[in-house]
Amino acid sequence: MKPPVYDADWPEEVQALYRHDVQEMWDRSIAPHIWNQYHNQLDTYLKIAGTESKEILDVGCAQGTLALLLAERGHHVTAVDLRPGFLDYARARHTHGEVRFLAANVLEDDLPGNYDLIYANQIVEHLVYPEQLLARLLARLKPGGRLVMTTPNGDYVKNQLPSFRQLGDVRNWEYRQHTADGDGHFYSYLDSELVQLFEGVGFAEVQASFFESPMISGHMKIRHVHAIVPPVMLRVLDQLVVHAPWLGRRLTHQLMVTGVRPLLMRHIEVSTPFGLSLAKPIHPSTSPGRTGFKLHLAGSTGT
């Protein structure tokens, strides 16, 4: 992956992407806490992928940094985003590794292939019908494949947004969908809410964890020490907070929920309020009809 080359003819949204990319990935001196935060996230995601080659889907890839790094490590990557300009930007930084860029809306367009691992980072909080996204991603996983989803932690002490349940009738919030970046956040998830949604559409082995304390994010004015404290020391302090009882939930900015597509699934039609055609799965360790649904690819109503 090579650094970006600025182009004054880029549209404003791509120029904003460039500014984010430079301070997150290429020039730590601009904002050390943002550089530390972003590199910590990348290392977290890359560790999940491991070293054995996998078919990986990165949904909402933006500037494509994660997708490009995964490809460089020998994975076969499909990087998807709604915005073709972002994909052109990502493509211009590609040097080696197998990655294809696809302009698509995962809620409406049929994505090609089936995957061992899917990343959906920092997108679910911009949607009001998360079941649609989860069901569609479940359908794109191979049996035994894993979905990794991250989103701001609703239990974070600095969070002032309502939780997903507190939104009430989500139809009243449809106009806020797909708003970009942190400025577009209008609610956040509690871990129990997102775990329930995962289980409700049929994921097995659902697990929630927290990451990114102020030691890494720079919140609570800790950013002022990031220019002088080595990143390795900040990461050690971060892990002490993350793994501390109670504090690990309340002092971490990010929530991660993962789930696995069951190996066995029984096709029992179930109707839903959103026009999706679903079927309940059989988890190998549970009885039929236990929990969840599996998507039949009959399309989505979109939003």
PAZAPA-4460 file (N, C-alpha, C; in steps of 0.05 Angstrom, whole numbers, plus 32768, in hexadecimal, padded with zeros to 4 digits):
% residues 303
    n_x    n_y    n_z   ca_x   ca_y   ca_z    c_x    c_y    c_z   seq   type   mol
   8011   7FE8   8000   8000   8000   8000   8012   8019   8000     1      M     A
   800B   802C   7FEE   801C   8044   7FEC   800C   805C   7FF6     2      K     A
   801A   8071   7FFF   800C   8089   8008   7FFC   8096   7FF2     3      P     A
   7FE7   80A5   7FF9   7FD7   80B2   7FE5   7FE6   80CA   7FD9     4      P     A
   7FDF   80D1   7FC0   7FE9   80E8   7FB3   7FD2   80FC   7FB0     5      V     A
   7FD5   8113   7FBC   7FBE   8126   7FBC   7FB7   812F   7FA0     6      Y     A
   7F9D   8132   7F9B   7F93   813B   7F82   7F7F   8152   7F87     7      D     A
   7F85   816A   7F7F   7F73   8180   7F84   7F58   817E   7F77     8      A     A
   7F56   816C   7F63   7F3D   8169   7F55   7F2A   8155   7F63     9      D     A
   7F33   8148   7F78   7F21   8137   7F87   7F08   8146   7F90    10      W     A
   7EF1   8138   7F91   7EDA   8145   7F9E   7EDF   8148   7FBC    11      P     A
   7ECF   8159   7FC9   7ED4   8160   7FE5   7ED4   8147   7FF7    12      E     A
   7EC2   8134   7FF3   7EC1   811C   8004   7EDA   810B   8002    13      E     A
   7EE7   810B   7FEA   7F00   80FC   7FE7   7F17   810C   7FF3    14      V     A
   7F16   8126   7FF1   7F2B   8136   7FFF   7F29   8133   801D    15      Q     A
   7F11   8131   8028   7F0E   812C   8045   7F19   8110   804C    16      A     A
   7F14   80FD   803A   7F1F   80E2   803E   7F3D   80E2   803F    17      L     A
   7F48   80F1   802C   7F66   80F4   802B   7F71   8100   8045    18      Y     A
   7F63   8115   8050   7F6D   8121   8069   7F6C   810D   8080    19      R     A
   7F56   80FD   8081   7F54   80E9   8095   7F6B   80D4   8092    20      H     A
   7F6F   80CC   8079   7F82   80B7   8074   7F9E   80BF   807C    21      D     A
   7FA6   80D8   8075   7FC1   80E2   807B   7FC6   80E2   8099    22      V     A
   7FB3   80EC   80A9   7FB8   80EE   80C6   7FB4   80D3   80D4    23      Q     A
   7FA4   80C1   80C8   7FA0   80A7   80D5   7FB7   8094   80CE    24      E     A
   7FC2   8096   80B6   7FD4   8081   80AD   7FF0   808A   80A7    25      M     A
   7FF4   80A3   809E   800D   80AA   8092   801D   80BF   80A1    26      W     A
   8011   80D0   80B0   8020   80E5   80BE   8016   80E7   80DB    27      D     A
   8025   80DA   80ED   801D   80DA   8109   801F   80F5   8116    28      R     A
   8030   8107   810B   8034   8121   8117   801C   8133   8116    29      S     A
   8009   812E   8104   7FF2   813F   8101   7FE0   813D   811A    30      I     A
   7FDA   8124   8122   7FC9   811E   8139   7FD1   8103   8144    31      A     A
   7FE5   8102   8156   7FEF   80E8   8160   7FD9   80D6   816B    32      P     A
   7FC5   80E1   8178   7FB0   80D0   8184   7F9F   80C3   816F    33      H     A
   7F9A   80D1   8159   7F8A   80C5   8143   7F9A   80AF   8135    34      I     A
   7FB4   80B4   8131   7FC6   80A0   8125   7FC6   8087   8137    35      W     A
   7FCA   808A   8151   7FCB   8074   8163   7FB0   8065   8164    36      N     A
   7F9B   8073   8164   7F80   8067   8164   7F7C   8056   814C    37      Q     A
   7F82   8061   8134   7F7D   8053   811B   7F8F   803A   8118    38      Y     A
   7FA8   803D   811F   7FBA   8026   811D   7FB3   8010   8131    39      H     A
   7FA9   8018   8148   7F9F   8004   815B   7F88   7FF4   8150    40      N     A
   7F75   8002   8143   7F5E   7FF5   8136   7F68   7FE2   8120    41      Q     A
   7F7A   7FEB   810F   7F83   7FDA   80FA   7F90   7FC1   8105    42      L     A
   7FA1   7FC3   8119   7FAE   7FAC   8124   7F9A   7F99   8130    43      D     A
   7F85   7FA4   813D   7F70   7F93   8148   7F62   7F82   8132    44      T     A
   7F5B   7F90   811C   7F4D   7F82   8106   7F60   7F6E   80F7    45      Y     A
   7F79   7F76   80F3   7F8B   7F64   80E5   7F91   7F4B   80F5    46      L     A
   7F92   7F4D   810F   7F97   7F36   8120   7F80   7F22   811E    47      K     A
   7F67   7F2B   811B   7F51   7F19   8118   7F53   7F09   80FF    48      I     A
   7F5D   7F15   80E9   7F5F   7F07   80D0   7F74   7EF1   80D0    49      A     A
   7F88   7EF4   80E1   7F9D   7EE0   80E3   7FAF   7EDF   80CA    50      G     A
   7FBF   7ECA   80C8   7FD2   7EC7   80B2   7FCA   7EB4   809D    51      T     A
   7FB7   7EA2   80A3   7FAD   7E8F   808E   7F9C   7E9E   807A    52      E     A
   7FA1   7E99   8060   7F92   7EA8   804B   7F74   7EA3   804D    53      S     A
   7F65   7EB9   804B   7F48   7EB8   804D   7F3B   7EC8   8037    54      K     A
   7F22   7EC1   8031   7F11   7ED2   8021   7F03   7EE6   8034    55      E     A
   7F09   7F00   8030   7F00   7F15   8042   7EF0   7F2A   8034    56      I     A
   7EDA   7F33   8040   7ECA   7F49   8037   7ECC   7F60   804A    57      L     A
   7ED3   7F78   8040   7ED4   7F90   8051   7EBE   7FA3   8048    58      D     A
   7EA9   7FA6   8058   7E91   7FB6   8051   7E95   7FD2   805B    59      V     A
   7E90   7FE6   804A   7E94   8002   8052   7EB2   8008   8055    60      G     A
   7EC2   8001   8041   7EDF   8001   8044   7EEB   801D   8043    61      C     A
   7EDC   8032   803B   7EE6   804D   803A   7F00   804F   802B    62      A     A
   7F16   8058   8037   7F2F   805B   8028   7F3E   8041   8023    63      Q     A
   7F33   802B   802E   7F3D   8011   8027   7F56   8007   8035    64      G     A
   7F5E   8015   804A   7F77   800E   8057   7F77   7FF1   8062    65      T     A
   7F62   7FEA   8070   7F60   7FCF   807B   7F60   7FBA   8064    66      L     A
   7F51   7FBF   8050   7F4F   7FAC   8039   7F6B   7FA8   802C    67      A     A
   7F79   7FBE   8028   7F93   7FBD   801B   7FA7   7FAE   802C    68      L     A
   7FA7   7FB3   8046   7FB9   7FA5   8058   7FB3   7F87   805A    69      L     A
   7F9A   7F80   805A   7F92   7F64   805A   7F9C   7F56   8040    70      L     A
   7F98   7F64   8029   7FA2   7F58   8010   7FC0   7F54   8010    71      A     A
   7FCE   7F68   801B   7FEB   7F65   801C   7FF4   7F4E   802E    72      E     A
   7FE3   7F46   8040   7FEA   7F2F   8052   7FE0   7F14   8046    73      R     A
   7FD8   7F14   802D   7FD1   7EFB   8020   7FB4   7EF3   801F    74      G     A
   7FA2   7F04   8029   7F86   7EFE   8029   7F7A   7F07   800E    75      H     A
   7F64   7EFB   8007   7F55   7F02   7FEE   7F3E   7F14   7FF6    76      H     A
   7F3F   7F2E   7FEF   7F2E   7F42   7FFB   7F1C   7F4E   7FE7    77      V     A
   7F03   7F52   7FEF   7EEF   7F62   7FE0   7EE8   7F7A   7FF1    78      T     A
   7EED   7F92   7FE7   7EE9   7FAB   7FF6   7ED1   7FB9   7FEA    79      A     A
   7EBC   7FBE   7FFA   7EA3   7FC9   7FF1   7E9E   7FE5   7FFE    80      V     A
   7E95   7FF8   7FED   7E8C   8011   7FF8   7E77   801D   7FE5    81      D     A
   7E66   802E   7FF0   7E51   803B   7FE1   7E5D   8050   7FCE    82      L     A
   7E74   805B   7FD5   7E7F   8073   7FC7   7E96   806B   7FB4    83      R     A
   7E90   806D   7F9A   7EA5   8065   7F86   7EBE   8076   7F89    84      P     A
   7EBC   808F   7F91   7ED4   80A0   7F94   7EE6   8096   7FAA    85      G     A
   7EDB   808A   7FBF   7EEB   807F   7FD4   7EFA   8066   7FCA    86      F     A
   7EEC   8056   7FB9   7EF9   803E   7FAE   7F10   8046   7F9B    87      L     A
   7F0C   805B   7F8B   7F21   8064   7F7A   7F3A   806D   7F8A    88      D     A
   7F34   807A   7FA0   7F4A   8083   7FB2   7F59   806B   7FBD    89      Y     A
   7F4A   8057   7FC7   7F56   803E   7FD1   7F66   8030   7FBC    90      A     A
   7F5B   802E   7FA4   7F67   801F   7F8E   7F82   802C   7F87    91      R     A
   7F84   8047   7F89   7F9C   8055   7F81   7FB3   804F   7F95    92      A     A
   7FAD   8045   7FAD   7FC1   803F   7FC1   7FCA   8022   7FC1    93      R     A
   7FBD   8012   7FB0   7FC3   7FF5   7FAF   7FDE   7FF0   7FA2    94      H     A
   7FEE   7FDF   7FAE   8008   7FD7   7FA3   800A   7FB9   7F9D    95      T     A
   8000   7FA8   7FB0   8001   7F8C   7FAB   7FEC   7F7E   7FBD    96      H     A
   7FE7   7F65   7FB6   7FD2   7F56   7FC4   7FB9   7F55   7FB5    97      G     A
   7FA8   7F41   7FBA   7F8F   7F3C   7FAB   7F78   7F4B   7FB8    98      E     A
   7F6E   7F60   7FAC   7F58   7F6F   7FB6   7F47   7F7A   7F9F    99      V     A
   7F2D   7F76   7FA1   7F1B   7F82   7F8D   7F0A   7F97   7F9B   100      R     A
   7F05   7FAC   7F8D   7EF5   7FC2   7F98   7ED9   7FC2   7F8A   101      F     A
   7EC5   7FC4   7F9A   7EA9   7FC2   7F90   7E98   7FD8   7F9B   102      L     A
   7E8C   7FE9   7F8A   7E7A   7FFD   7F92   7E5E   7FF1   7F94   103      A     A
   7E53   7FEF   7FAC   7E3A   7FE1   7FB0   7E2E   7FEA   7FCB   104      A     A
   7E13   7FE7   7FCC   7E04   7FEB   7FE5   7DFE   7FCF   7FF0   105      N     A
   7E0A   7FC7   8006   7E07   7FAC   800F   7DEA   7FA6   8017   106      V     A
   7DDA   7FBA   801C   7DBE   7FB6   8023   7DAC   7FB1   800B   107      L     A
   7DB6   7FB7   7FF3   7DA6   7FB5   7FDB   7DB2   7FA4   7FC6   108      E     A
   7DCC   7FA5   7FC3   7DDA   7F97   7FAD   7DE3   7F7B   7FB6   109      D     A
   7DE2   7F68   7FA3   7DEB   7F4D   7FA8   7E0A   7F4D   7FA6   110      D     A
   7E17   7F47   7FBB   7E34   7F46   7FBB   7E3E   7F2B   7FB1   111      L     A
   7E54   7F2A   7FA2   7E5E   7F10   7F99   7E6D   7F02   7FAE   112      P     A
   7E6E   7EE7   7FAC   7E80   7ED7   7FBD   7E75   7ED1   7FD8   113      G     A
   7E83   7EBF   7FE5   7E7F   7EB8   8001   7E99   7EB9   8010   114      N     A
   7E98   7EC0   802A   7EB0   7EC9   8037   7EB5   7EBA   8052   115      Y     A
   7ECF   7EB8   8058   7ED6   7EAD   8072   7ED4   7EC2   8088   116      D     A
   7ED7   7EDB   8081   7ED7   7EF0   8094   7ECC   7F0A   8088   117      L     A
   7EBA   7F17   8096   7EAF   7F31   808D   7EB4   7F45   80A3   118      I     A
   7EBE   7F5D   809A   7EC0   7F74   80AC   7EAA   7F88   80A5   119      Y     A
   7E9C   7F91   80B9   7E89   7FA7   80B6   7E8E   7FBB   80CD   120      A     A
   7EA2   7FCC   80C8   7EAC   7FDD   80DD   7EA0   7FF9   80DB   121      N     A
   7E94   8003   80F1   7E8B   801E   80F3   7E76   8025   80DE   122      Q     A
   7E63   8012   80D8   7E4D   8019   80C6   7E32   8013   80D1   123      I     A
   7E2F   8000   80E4   7E14   7FF9   80ED   7E07   800F   80FC   124      V     A
   7E16   8021   8108   7E0A   8038   8117   7DFF   804D   8105   125      E     A
   7E02   8049   80EB   7DF7   805C   80D7   7DDD   8051   80CB   126      H     A
   7DD4   803A   80D4   7DBC   802D   80C9   7DA6   802A   80DE   127      L     A
   7D8D   8029   80D6   7D78   8025   80E9   7D6B   800A   80E7   128      V     A
   7D72   7FFB   80D3   7D69   7FDF   80D0   7D81   7FCC   80D0   129      Y     A
   7D8F   7FC9   80E6   7DA7   7FBA   80E6   7DA3   7F9C   80E0   130      P     A
   7D8A   7F92   80E4   7D85   7F76   80DD   7D8A   7F71   80C0   131      E     A
   7D83   7F84   80AF   7D87   7F81   8092   7DA5   7F7D   808C   132      Q     A
   7DB6   7F8E   8097   7DD2   7F8C   8093   7DDD   7F71   809D   133      L     A
   7DD6   7F6A   80B5   7DE0   7F51   80C1   7DD7   7F39   80B1   134      L     A
   7DBE   7F38   80A9   7DB4   7F21   809A   7DC2   7F1F   807F   135      A     A
   7DC6   7F35   8072   7DD4   7F34   8058   7DF1   7F2B   805B   136      R     A
   7DFE   7F34   8070   7E1A   7F2C   8074   7E1B   7F0E   807C   137      L     A
   7E08   7F05   808C   7E07   7EE9   8093   7E05   7ED8   807A   138      L     A
   7DF5   7EE1   8066   7DF2   7ED1   804E   7E0B   7ED0   803D   139      A     A
   7E1E   7EE3   8041   7E36   7EE4   8031   7E4D   7ED5   803F   140      R     A
   7E49   7ECB   8057   7E5D   7EBB   8065   7E5C   7E9E   805C   141      L     A
   7E74   7E92   805B   7E75   7E75   8059   7E6C   7E68   8074   142      K     A
   7E62   7E50   8074   7E5C   7E43   808E   7E75   7E43   809F   143      P     A
   7E73   7E4C   80B7   7E8A   7E4F   80C9   7E98   7E69   80C6   144      G     A
   7E90   7E7A   80B2   7E9D   7E94   80AF   7E94   7EA8   80C4   145      G     A
   7EA4   7EBD   80C8   7EA0   7ECF   80DE   7E9B   7EEC   80D5   146      R     A
   7E88   7EF9   80E2   7E84   7F16   80DE   7E90   7F25   80F5   147      L     A
   7E9F   7F3A   80EF   7EAA   7F4C   8104   7E9D   7F67   80FF   148      V     A
   7E8F   7F71   8114   7E81   7F8B   8112   7E8A   7F9D   8129   149      M     A
   7E92   7FB5   8123   7E9A   7FC8   8138   7E89   7FE1   8135   150      T     A
   7E85   7FEE   814C   7E74   8006   814E   7E7A   8014   8168   151      T     A
   7E75   802E   816A   7E7A   803B   8184   7E6A   802E   819B   152      P     A
   7E77   802D   81B2   7E6C   801F   81C9   7E57   8031   81D8   153      N     A
   7E3F   8028   81D9   7E2A   8038   81E6   7E2E   803A   8204   154      G     A
   7E3E   8029   8210   7E44   802A   822D   7E5C   803C   8234   155      D     A
   7E68   8047   8220   7E7F   8058   8224   7E77   8071   8235   156      Y     A
   7E88   8077   8248   7E81   808C   825C   7E7C   80A7   824E   157      V     A
   7E88   80AC   8237   7E85   80C5   8229   7E6E   80C5   8215   158      K     A
   7E62   80AE   8211   7E4C   80AD   81FE   7E33   80BB   8208   159      N     A
   7E28   80CC   81F7   7E0F   80DB   81FE   7DF8   80D5   81EB   160      Q     A
   7DFC   80C1   81DA   7DE7   80BA   81C7   7DD4   80A5   81D2   161      L     A
   7DBC   80A4   81C8   7DAA   808F   81D1   7DB3   8074   81C6   162      P     A
   7DAB   805F   81D4   7DB1   8044   81C9   7D9D   803D   81B4   163      S     A
   7DA2   8026   81A6   7D90   801E   8190   7D74   801B   8199   164      F     A
   7D70   800E   81B0   7D54   8009   81BA   7D47   8024   81C0   165      R     A
   7D56   8037   81C9   7D4A   8051   81D1   7D41   8062   81BA   166      Q     A
   7D48   805A   81A1   7D3E   8069   818A   7D20   8067   8187   167      L     A
   7D15   8051   8191   7CF8   804D   818E   7CF2   8044   8172   168      G     A
   7CDE   8050   8165   7CD6   8048   8149   7CEC   8052   8136   169      D     A
   7CFB   803F   812B   7D12   8046   811B   7D0A   8053   8101   170      V     A
   7CF1   8050   80F9   7CE8   805D   80E0   7CEB   807B   80E2   171      R     A
   7CEA   8086   80FA   7CED   80A3   80FE   7D0A   80AC   80F9   172      N     A
   7D1C   8099   80F7   7D38   80A0   80F4   7D44   8099   80D9   173      W     A
   7D33   8090   80C7   7D3D   8087   80AD   7D4C   809D   809E   174      E     A
   7D44   80B5   80A2   7D51   80CB   8093   7D6E   80D0   809C   175      Y     A
   7D76   80C4   80B3   7D91   80C7   80BD   7DA4   80B1   80B3   176      R     A
   7D99   809D   80A5   7DA9   8087   809C   7DBF   8090   8088   177      Q     A
   7DD6   8082   8089   7DEC   8085   8076   7DFB   809F   8079   178      H     A
   7DF5   80AF   808E   7E05   80C7   8093   7E21   80BE   809B   179      T     A
   7E35   80CC   8092   7E50   80C3   8094   7E5F   80CD   80AC   180      A     A
   7E74   80BE   80B3   7E87   80C5   80C8   7E79   80C9   80E4   181      D     A
   7E89   80D2   80F7   7E7E   80D5   8112   7E68   80E9   8114   182      G     A
   7E68   80FD   8102   7E53   8112   8103   7E38   8106   80FD   183      D     A
   7E37   80EF   80F0   7E1E   80E2   80E9   7E13   80D0   80FE   184      G     A
   7E21   80CD   8114   7E17   80BB   8129   7DFF   80C7   8137   185      H     A
   7DEA   80B7   813A   7DD2   80C0   8148   7DC9   80AC   815D   186      F     A
   7DD6   8095   815F   7DD2   8083   8175   7DEA   8071   8177   187      Y     A
   7DEB   8061   818C   7E01   804E   8190   7DF5   8033   819B   188      S     A
   7E06   801F   819A   7DFD   8004   81A3   7E08   7FFD   81BE   189      Y     A
   7DF7   7FF1   81CE   7E00   7FE2   81E5   7E08   7FC6   81DB   190      L     A
   7E1A   7FB9   81E9   7E23   7F9F   81E0   7E0C   7F8B   81E0   191      D     A
   7DF9   7F8D   81F3   7DE3   7F7A   81F4   7DD0   7F7E   81DC   192      S     A
   7DCD   7F96   81D3   7DBC   7F9C   81BC   7DC7   7F8F   81A2   193      E     A
   7DE1   7F93   819E   7DED   7F88   8185   7DF0   7F6A   8186   194      L     A
   7DF6   7F5F   819D   7DF7   7F42   81A0   7DDB   7F36   819A   195      V     A
   7DC6   7F42   81A4   7DAB   7F38   819F   7DA4   7F39   8181   196      Q     A
   7DAD   7F4E   8173   7DA8   7F50   8156   7DB7   7F3A   8147   197      L     A
   7DD0   7F35   814F   7DE0   7F20   8142   7DD1   7F05   8146   198      F     A
   7DCA   7EFF   815E   7DBC   7EE5   8163   7DA1   7EE4   8155   199      E     A
   7D94   7EFA   8153   7D79   7EFB   8147   7D79   7EF4   812A   200      G     A
   7D8F   7EFA   811B   7D90   7EF3   80FF   7D9D   7ED8   80FA   201      V     A
   7DA8   7ECB   810F   7DB2   7EB0   810C   7DCF   7EAB   8110   202      G     A
   7DDE   7EBF   811A   7DFA   7EBA   811F   7DFE   7EA9   8138   203      F     A
   7E12   7E98   8137   7E1B   7E88   814E   7E34   7E93   8159   204      A     A
   7E3B   7E8A   8171   7E54   7E91   817F   7E58   7EAF   8180   205      E     A
   7E42   7EBD   8187   7E43   7EDB   8187   7E52   7EE4   81A0   206      V     A
   7E65   7EF6   819C   7E75   7F00   81B2   7E78   7F1E   81AF   207      Q     A
   7E78   7F2C   81C6   7E7C   7F49   81C7   7E95   7F4F   81D7   208      A     A
   7EA4   7F63   81CE   7EBB   7F6C   81DC   7EBE   7F8B   81D8   209      S     A
   7ECF   7F97   81E9   7ED3   7FB4   81E8   7EF0   7FBA   81E3   210      F     A
   7EF5   7FD0   81D5   7F11   7FD8   81D1   7F13   7FF6   81CD   211      F     A
   7F2B   8000   81CF   7F32   801C   81CB   7F2A   802E   81E3   212      E     A
   7F3B   802D   81F7   7F37   803F   820E   7F43   805B   8208   213      S     A
   7F3F   806E   8219   7F4A   8089   8214   7F69   8089   8212   214      P     A
   7F76   8074   821C   7F92   8072   8219   7F9A   8071   81FB   215      M     A
   7F89   8066   81EB   7F8D   8064   81CE   7F7E   8079   81BF   216      I     A
   7F65   807E   81C6   7F55   8091   81B7   7F5E   80AE   81BC   217      S     A
   7F6A   80B3   81D3   7F71   80CE   81DA   7F5B   80DE   81E7   218      G     A
   7F44   80D1   81EB   7F2E   80DF   81F8   7F36   80E8   8215   219      H     A
   7F25   80F9   8221   7F29   8102   823C   7F44   8111   823F   220      M     A
   7F4C   811E   822A   7F64   812F   8229   7F7E   811F   822A   221      K     A
   7F7C   8104   8228   7F94   80F4   8228   7FA3   80F7   820D   222      I     A
   7F96   8102   81F9   7FA3   8108   81E0   7FBC   8119   81E3   223      R     A
   7FBC   8129   81F8   7FD2   813C   81FB   7FED   812E   8202   224      H     A
   7FEB   8115   820B   8004   8107   8212   800D   80F4   81FB   225      V     A
   7FFC   80F2   81E6   8002   80DF   81D0   801B   80E7   81C1   226      H     A
   8022   8100   81C1   803A   8109   81B2   8054   8102   81C0   227      A     A
   8052   80FB   81DA   806B   80F6   81E9   806D   80DA   81F4   228      I     A
   8056   80CC   81F7   8056   80B1   8201   8058   809D   81EA   229      V     A
   806A   808A   81EA   806C   8077   81D4   8052   8067   81D0   230      P     A
   804B   8062   81B7   8032   8053   81B2   8031   8038   81C1   231      P     A
   8048   802A   81C3   8048   8010   81D1   8040   8013   81EE   232      V     A
   8048   8028   81FB   8040   802D   8217   8022   8033   8219   233      M     A
   8018   8043   8206   7FFB   8049   8206   7FEB   8030   8202   234      L     A
   7FF5   801D   81F2   7FE6   8004   81ED   7FE6   7FF3   8206   235      R     A
   7FFC   7FF3   8215   7FFC   7FE3   822E   7FE8   7FEF   8241   236      V     A
   7FE7   8009   8244   7FD4   8015   8256   7FB7   8011   824D   237      L     A
   7FB4   8012   8232   7F99   800D   8227   7F8F   7FF1   822E   238      D     A
   7FA0   7FDD   822C   7F98   7FC2   8232   7F91   7FBE   824F   239      Q     A
   7F9F   7FCC   8261   7F98   7FCB   827D   7F7C   7FD5   8282   240      L     A
   7F74   7FEA   8274   7F59   7FF5   8277   7F45   7FE2   826A   241      V     A
   7F4A   7FD9   8252   7F37   7FC8   8243   7F30   7FAF   8253   242      V     A
   7F43   7FA3   8260   7F3E   7F8A   826E   7F37   7F8D   828B   243      H     A
   7F34   7FA6   8294   7F2C   7FAA   82B0   7F0E   7FA6   82B3   244      A     A
   7F05   7F98   82C8   7EE8   7F94   82CC   7EDA   7FAF   82CE   245      P     A
   7EC2   7FB0   82C1   7EB1   7FC8   82C0   7EBE   7FDE   82B0   246      W     A
   7ED7   7FE6   82B6   7EE3   7FFC   82A8   7EE6   7FF5   828A   247      L     A
   7EEA   7FDC   8284   7EED   7FD3   8268   7ED5   7FD9   8258   248      G     A
   7EBE   7FD9   8264   7EA5   7FE0   8256   7EA1   7FFE   8255   249      R     A
   7EA5   800C   826B   7E9E   8028   826E   7EB3   803B   8262   250      R     A
   7ECC   8032   8260   7EE1   8043   8256   7EED   803B   823B   251      L     A
   7EDD   802D   822B   7EE6   8026   8210   7ED2   8032   81FC   252      T     A
   7EDD   803D   81E7   7ECE   804B   81D3   7EC0   8039   81BF   253      H     A
   7ECC   8021   81BA   7EC3   8010   81A5   7EB8   7FF5   81AF   254      Q     A
   7EA3   7FEC   81A2   7E97   7FD2   81A7   7E9B   7FC0   818E   255      L     A
   7EA3   7FA7   8193   7EA6   7F93   817D   7E94   7F7C   8183   256      M     A
   7E84   7F74   8170   7E74   7F5C   8172   7E7A   7F4A   815A   257      V     A
   7E7F   7F30   8160   7E85   7F1D   814B   7E71   7F06   814C   258      T     A
   7E6D   7EF9   8135   7E5B   7EE2   8134   7E62   7ED0   811D   259      G     A
   7E5B   7EB7   811F   7E62   7EA3   810B   7E49   7E98   80FE   260      V     A
   7E4B   7E94   80E4   7E35   7E87   80D5   7E34   7E69   80DD   261      R     A
   7E1D   7E5F   80E6   7E1B   7E43   80EE   7E21   7E30   80D7   262      P     A
   7E2C   7E19   80DE   7E32   7E05   80C9   7E19   7DF8   80BE   263      L     A
   7E04   7DF5   80CE   7DEB   7DE9   80C5   7DD4   7DFD   80C8   264      L     A
   7DC3   7DFE   80B3   7DAD   7E11   80B4   7D95   7E03   80A7   265      M     A
   7D7E   7E05   80B4   7D65   7DFA   80AA   7D54   7E11   809E   266      R     A
   7D49   7E0D   8087   7D3A   7E22   8079   7D1D   7E21   8081   267      H     A
   7D16   7E32   8095   7CFB   7E34   809E   7CF3   7E51   809A   268      I     A
   7CE0   7E57   8088   7CD9   7E72   8081   7CCE   7E81   8098   269      E     A
   7CD7   7E99   809D   7CCE   7EAB   80B2   7CCB   7EC7   80A6   270      V     A
   7CB4   7ED3   80AB   7CB0   7EEE   80A0   7CBB   7F02   80B4   271      S     A
   7CC2   7F1A   80AA   7CCD   7F2F   80BA   7CBF   7F4A   80B3   272      T     A
   7CC1   7F5D   80C4   7CB5   7F77   80BE   7CC2   7F86   80A7   273      P     A
   7CDA   7F7E   809F   7CEA   7F8E   808C   7CE9   7F82   8070   274      F     A
   7CD8   7F6F   806A   7CD6   7F64   8050   7CEC   7F50   8049   275      G     A
   7CFB   7F46   805D   7D10   7F32   8058   7D04   7F16   805B   276      L     A
   7D0E   7F04   804B   7D06   7EE8   804D   7D1C   7ED9   805C   277      S     A
   7D16   7ED0   8074   7D2A   7EC4   8086   7D23   7EA7   808C   278      L     A
   7D37   7E99   8097   7D33   7E7E   80A0   7D43   7E79   80B9   279      A     A
   7D39   7E69   80CB   7D47   7E63   80E4   7D5D   7E4F   80DF   280      K     A
   7D74   7E53   80EC   7D8A   7E40   80EA   7D89   7E2C   8101   281      P     A
   7D97   7E15   80FC   7D9C   7E02   8112   7DB9   7E05   8119   282      I     A
   7DBF   7E0D   8131   7DDA   7E0D   813B   7DE1   7DF1   8143   283      H     A
   7DF8   7DE7   813D   7DFF   7DCB   8143   7DFC   7DC5   8161   284      P     A
   7DFF   7DD9   8173   7DFF   7DD4   818F   7DE4   7DDA   819C   285      S     A
   7DD0   7DE1   818B   7DB6   7DE8   8196   7DA0   7DD9   8188   286      T     A
   7D88   7DDB   8193   7D72   7DCD   8187   7D66   7DDE   8170   287      S     A
   7D57   7DD1   815D   7D4B   7DE0   8148   7D38   7DF5   8153   288      P     A
   7D37   7E0C   8145   7D24   7E20   814E   7D2E   7E30   8165   289      G     A
   7D48   7E2E   816C   7D52   7E3C   8184   7D51   7E5A   8181   290      R     A
   7D62   7E65   816F   7D63   7E82   816D   7D6D   7E89   8151   291      T     A
   7D64   7EA1   8148   7D6F   7EAD   8130   7D62   7EA6   8116   292      G     A
   7D6D   7EB2   8101   7D63   7EAF   80E6   7D7A   7EAD   80D2   293      F     A
   7D74   7EA2   80BB   7D87   7EA3   80A5   7D7A   7EB1   808D   294      K     A
   7D89   7EC1   807F   7D7E   7ED0   8068   7D7C   7EBE   8050   295      L     A
   7D64   7EBD   8043   7D62   7EB3   8028   7D66   7ECB   8015   296      H     A
   7D77   7EC9   8001   7D7C   7EE0   7FF1   7D65   7EE6   7FDE   297      L     A
   7D50   7EF1   7FEA   7D38   7EF9   7FDA   7D38   7F17   7FD7   298      A     A
   7D4F   7F24   7FDE   7D51   7F41   7FDB   7D4A   7F4F   7FF4   299      G     A
   7D4E   7F69   7FF3   7D48   7F7A   800A   7D38   7F92   8001   300      S     A
   7D28   7F9C   8013   7D18   7FB3   800C   7D28   7FCD   800C   301      T     A
   7D40   7FCD   8018   7D50   7FE5   801A   7D44   7FF9   802C   302      G     A
   7D4F   8011   802D   7D45   8026   803D   7D47   8041   802F   303      T     A
***
